[in-house]
Amino acid sequence: MRHFILALVIPVLAVLACAKAKYNPPDLGGIYTQAAMRSHVEGNPVIVIPGILGSKLRDSETGQLVWGAFDGGEADPETPEGARLIAIPMKEGVPIDELTDSVRSDGALDRVKVKLFGLPLQLNAYINILSTLGAGGYLDQSLASNKLNEIDYGSEHFTCFQFDYDWRLDNVENAKRLKKFIEEKKKYILAEYKKRGIKKDDVKFDIVAHSMGGLLTRYFLMYGDVSLPADGSRPEVTWAGAEYVEKVIIVGTPNAGAVGAVETLVKGRDIGPFLPDYAPAIIATMPSLYQQLPRTRHGEVVDENGNRLDLMDPEVWIALGWGLADPKQDKVLAWLLPDVTDPAKRREIAIDHLKKSLKRGKEFEDAIDTPAELPPGLKLYLIAGDAILTGSGLKVDTSTGKFEVSKFSPGDGTVTRASALMDERVGGYWTPVLVSPIKWSSVMFLFTDHLGLTKSPAFSDNVLFILLEAQKS
């Protein structure tokens, strides 16, 4: 049973908050106590950004929890009312970034509550990163009463902030929200400086982002809060977001997509016995999933003859009967579109949403795939796994729409090494030197799986070195 529960927790691996954890790093207190106690005027406050599923969602009108627990009080995706709460609304003629509902993010998900057979269970999600940051003296003010490890932090420390967001939505919209969040926290930090008599006129932040959180972070760095052009062209890389940021640590991010995103969009999410299933038509309303699809140029999804399939072409999805184009999903579509009684009209609305989501996904991927040198003062670190054979290719039977994982590559069991690196040698030519549009300042591989990345003592040690002691360029 625990195996099935972990199937939920693994994709959400790092709800990056700063709270007490039952985790004992290798005497990081002894290594970093002095750095943690120092006045952090020379350092930066930290913003932690979770991945997909990593923020609680709540209906702002009723207060009902939509995502964040499985103890009986959450929205049930197997009922019409619950399905409508979880899915993004679909409307013809309305752009993706204007499709909103009453659901809002409600804090980073540091714990997942589950009730099985009437017995409450609590699983710690993302708790390892939190403990690591606590060892470095980064304390979240909303959780300041929780002591993190037995370390004397001294009287001064920088604050650690959790950026929660609605992970169903377009990553561009969440990047815009990130800018507002940073501007608010900057004002707060400057006010704290003034209270403490510290003469400092500016603040820069460090960011630790996990999984999909790394994608929206990269967009923010490159473009700030600028929208994608309406004509489908690529926006100009201005590094507007980098004005606020000095160091970014990206953990297990699918920079080149993941075949798992295809599986989730087509098959939905079957968590396991005694827990609710999320139908494909529900999952496929969420624009963020389309922004994690594998790149067509890498040739990771092919038909039975080995020909590359363009996953950003809606006609491919329609022909294969995938996701919102699956005729078997009409029952769920009827839940999501209760005012539409004609099945043909429901399908028309669903296909319209599919086309808009794929178009937005292609534009987002093109934007973050644009090669660009890092601006002065910004450092971009990658931490990824390459110990586990990870699904990296799909073979599709175009007569039935069924597919199977046909290729495996080194990774963390969820994200391949090549995807984390955005390695352009995949599916094409090979050279001994990495070819990537992302100019990494440093890359570290851990010999562990996706769940184990943030448990690793090497992760804890290196993250704290980067944040506390690494030299400035």
Solvent accessible surface area in square Angstrom, and as a share of the most:
residue,aa,sasa,rsa
1,M,88,0.39
2,R,150,0.55
3,H,137,0.61
4,F,77,0.32
5,I,4,0.02
6,L,46,0.23
7,A,42,0.32
8,L,1,0.01
9,V,7,0.04
10,I,55,0.28
11,P,27,0.17
12,V,1,0.00
13,L,3,0.01
14,A,0,0.00
15,V,0,0.00
16,L,0,0.00
17,A,0,0.00
18,C,1,0.00
19,A,1,0.01
20,K,73,0.31
21,A,6,0.05
22,K,184,0.78
23,Y,36,0.14
24,N,141,0.72
25,P,20,0.12
26,P,65,0.41
27,D,102,0.53
28,L,1,0.00
29,G,16,0.15
30,G,56,0.53
31,I,89,0.45
32,Y,6,0.02
33,T,40,0.23
34,Q,155,0.69
35,A,12,0.10
36,A,0,0.00
37,M,81,0.36
38,R,73,0.27
39,S,49,0.32
40,H,7,0.03
41,V,41,0.23
42,E,115,0.52
43,G,10,0.09
44,N,11,0.05
45,P,1,0.01
46,V,0,0.00
47,I,0,0.00
48,V,0,0.00
49,I,0,0.00
50,P,0,0.00
51,G,0,0.00
52,I,23,0.12
53,L,16,0.08
54,G,0,0.00
55,S,0,0.00
56,K,58,0.24
57,L,1,0.01
58,R,81,0.30
59,D,8,0.04
60,S,72,0.46
61,E,141,0.63
62,T,102,0.59
63,G,36,0.35
64,Q,70,0.31
65,L,27,0.14
66,V,2,0.01
67,W,12,0.04
68,G,6,0.06
69,A,7,0.05
70,F,8,0.03
71,D,52,0.27
72,G,69,0.66
73,G,49,0.47
74,E,26,0.12
75,A,1,0.01
76,D,58,0.30
77,P,2,0.02
78,E,89,0.40
79,T,48,0.28
80,P,46,0.29
81,E,108,0.48
82,G,4,0.04
83,A,0,0.00
84,R,90,0.33
85,L,33,0.16
86,I,6,0.03
87,A,3,0.02
88,I,4,0.02
89,P,38,0.24
90,M,11,0.05
91,K,118,0.50
92,E,69,0.31
93,G,75,0.72
94,V,37,0.21
95,P,64,0.40
96,I,15,0.08
97,D,48,0.25
98,E,111,0.50
99,L,4,0.02
100,T,89,0.52
101,D,39,0.20
102,S,24,0.16
103,V,4,0.02
104,R,126,0.46
105,S,25,0.16
106,D,57,0.29
107,G,26,0.25
108,A,6,0.05
109,L,2,0.01
110,D,26,0.14
111,R,73,0.26
112,V,3,0.02
113,K,104,0.44
114,V,0,0.00
115,K,89,0.38
116,L,10,0.05
117,F,146,0.61
118,G,54,0.52
119,L,118,0.59
120,P,102,0.64
121,L,78,0.39
122,Q,97,0.43
123,L,17,0.08
124,N,73,0.38
125,A,0,0.00
126,Y,5,0.02
127,I,13,0.06
128,N,16,0.08
129,I,1,0.00
130,L,0,0.00
131,S,1,0.01
132,T,0,0.00
133,L,0,0.00
134,G,0,0.00
135,A,1,0.00
136,G,0,0.00
137,G,0,0.00
138,Y,1,0.01
139,L,23,0.11
140,D,9,0.05
141,Q,86,0.38
142,S,88,0.57
143,L,44,0.22
144,A,49,0.38
145,S,108,0.70
146,N,57,0.29
147,K,164,0.69
148,L,3,0.02
149,N,24,0.12
150,E,167,0.75
151,I,25,0.13
152,D,91,0.47
153,Y,25,0.09
154,G,37,0.35
155,S,106,0.69
156,E,50,0.22
157,H,35,0.16
158,F,9,0.04
159,T,8,0.04
160,C,0,0.00
161,F,17,0.07
162,Q,35,0.16
163,F,0,0.00
164,D,22,0.11
165,Y,0,0.00
166,D,12,0.06
167,W,7,0.02
168,R,1,0.00
169,L,40,0.20
170,D,2,0.01
171,N,0,0.00
172,V,0,0.00
173,E,45,0.20
174,N,4,0.02
175,A,0,0.00
176,K,46,0.20
177,R,93,0.34
178,L,0,0.00
179,K,45,0.19
180,K,135,0.57
181,F,25,0.10
182,I,0,0.00
183,E,63,0.28
184,E,107,0.48
185,K,50,0.21
186,K,50,0.21
187,K,150,0.64
188,Y,74,0.28
189,I,5,0.03
190,L,52,0.26
191,A,48,0.37
192,E,35,0.16
193,Y,11,0.04
194,K,169,0.72
195,K,159,0.68
196,R,101,0.37
197,G,63,0.60
198,I,34,0.17
199,K,202,0.86
200,K,64,0.27
201,D,140,0.73
202,D,68,0.35
203,V,3,0.02
204,K,66,0.28
205,F,0,0.00
206,D,1,0.01
207,I,0,0.00
208,V,0,0.00
209,A,0,0.00
210,H,0,0.00
211,S,9,0.06
212,M,0,0.00
213,G,0,0.00
214,G,0,0.00
215,L,1,0.01
216,L,0,0.00
217,T,0,0.00
218,R,9,0.03
219,Y,0,0.00
220,F,0,0.00
221,L,2,0.01
222,M,9,0.04
223,Y,2,0.01
224,G,2,0.02
225,D,60,0.31
226,V,76,0.44
227,S,47,0.30
228,L,10,0.05
229,P,39,0.24
230,A,106,0.82
231,D,120,0.62
232,G,33,0.32
233,S,56,0.36
234,R,127,0.46
235,P,14,0.09
236,E,138,0.62
237,V,37,0.21
238,T,77,0.45
239,W,38,0.13
240,A,32,0.25
241,G,0,0.00
242,A,8,0.06
243,E,119,0.53
244,Y,35,0.13
245,V,1,0.00
246,E,30,0.13
247,K,14,0.06
248,V,0,0.00
249,I,0,0.00
250,I,0,0.00
251,V,0,0.00
252,G,1,0.01
253,T,0,0.00
254,P,5,0.03
255,N,0,0.00
256,A,6,0.04
257,G,4,0.04
258,A,19,0.15
259,V,9,0.05
260,G,32,0.31
261,A,8,0.06
262,V,0,0.00
263,E,53,0.24
264,T,20,0.11
265,L,0,0.00
266,V,22,0.13
267,K,122,0.52
268,G,9,0.09
269,R,62,0.23
270,D,108,0.56
271,I,3,0.02
272,G,9,0.09
273,P,61,0.38
274,F,137,0.57
275,L,14,0.07
276,P,21,0.13
277,D,60,0.31
278,Y,12,0.05
279,A,24,0.18
280,P,16,0.10
281,A,0,0.00
282,I,0,0.00
283,I,13,0.07
284,A,0,0.00
285,T,0,0.00
286,M,3,0.01
287,P,3,0.02
288,S,0,0.00
289,L,13,0.07
290,Y,0,0.00
291,Q,2,0.01
292,Q,15,0.07
293,L,0,0.00
294,P,3,0.02
295,R,10,0.04
296,T,48,0.28
297,R,103,0.38
298,H,4,0.02
299,G,17,0.17
300,E,23,0.10
301,V,6,0.04
302,V,25,0.14
303,D,15,0.08
304,E,77,0.35
305,N,117,0.60
306,G,46,0.44
307,N,85,0.44
308,R,121,0.44
309,L,24,0.12
310,D,60,0.31
311,L,3,0.01
312,M,21,0.10
313,D,49,0.25
314,P,31,0.19
315,E,100,0.45
316,V,24,0.14
317,W,0,0.00
318,I,50,0.25
319,A,84,0.65
320,L,17,0.08
321,G,21,0.20
322,W,4,0.01
323,G,0,0.00
324,L,1,0.00
325,A,0,0.00
326,D,25,0.13
327,P,97,0.61
328,K,175,0.74
329,Q,20,0.09
330,D,45,0.23
331,K,137,0.58
332,V,15,0.09
333,L,6,0.03
334,A,34,0.27
335,W,48,0.17
336,L,22,0.11
337,L,16,0.08
338,P,75,0.47
339,D,134,0.69
340,V,32,0.18
341,T,121,0.70
342,D,72,0.37
343,P,71,0.45
344,A,70,0.55
345,K,76,0.32
346,R,20,0.07
347,R,84,0.31
348,E,87,0.39
349,I,16,0.08
350,A,0,0.00
351,I,22,0.11
352,D,36,0.19
353,H,1,0.00
354,L,0,0.00
355,K,88,0.37
356,K,36,0.15
357,S,0,0.00
358,L,0,0.00
359,K,115,0.49
360,R,26,0.09
361,G,0,0.00
362,K,88,0.37
363,E,21,0.09
364,F,0,0.00
365,E,4,0.02
366,D,27,0.14
367,A,0,0.00
368,I,1,0.01
369,D,10,0.05
370,T,27,0.16
371,P,91,0.57
372,A,20,0.16
373,E,125,0.56
374,L,38,0.19
375,P,29,0.18
376,P,138,0.87
377,G,41,0.39
378,L,10,0.05
379,K,51,0.22
380,L,5,0.03
381,Y,20,0.08
382,L,2,0.01
383,I,1,0.01
384,A,2,0.02
385,G,2,0.02
386,D,38,0.20
387,A,27,0.21
388,I,70,0.36
389,L,128,0.64
390,T,4,0.02
391,G,18,0.17
392,S,5,0.03
393,G,3,0.02
394,L,0,0.00
395,K,83,0.35
396,V,0,0.00
397,D,57,0.30
398,T,59,0.34
399,S,99,0.64
400,T,83,0.48
401,G,8,0.07
402,K,150,0.64
403,F,27,0.11
404,E,107,0.48
405,V,49,0.28
406,S,57,0.37
407,K,88,0.37
408,F,115,0.48
409,S,27,0.17
410,P,68,0.43
411,G,0,0.00
412,D,2,0.01
413,G,44,0.43
414,T,56,0.33
415,V,5,0.03
416,T,12,0.07
417,R,82,0.30
418,A,24,0.19
419,S,7,0.04
420,A,1,0.01
421,L,7,0.04
422,M,0,0.00
423,D,11,0.06
424,E,38,0.17
425,R,37,0.13
426,V,33,0.19
427,G,43,0.41
428,G,57,0.55
429,Y,130,0.49
430,W,183,0.64
431,T,44,0.25
432,P,110,0.69
433,V,109,0.62
434,L,63,0.31
435,V,48,0.28
436,S,13,0.08
437,P,12,0.07
438,I,12,0.06
439,K,75,0.32
440,W,35,0.12
441,S,52,0.34
442,S,53,0.34
443,V,51,0.29
444,M,43,0.19
445,F,63,0.26
446,L,11,0.06
447,F,178,0.74
448,T,31,0.18
449,D,57,0.30
450,H,3,0.01
451,L,36,0.18
452,G,11,0.11
453,L,0,0.00
454,T,0,0.00
455,K,100,0.42
456,S,19,0.12
457,P,74,0.47
458,A,43,0.33
459,F,0,0.00
460,S,0,0.00
461,D,47,0.24
462,N,54,0.28
463,V,0,0.00
464,L,0,0.00
465,F,98,0.41
466,I,17,0.09
467,L,5,0.02
468,L,13,0.07
469,E,81,0.37
470,A,19,0.15
471,Q,159,0.71
472,K,127,0.54
473,S,121,0.78
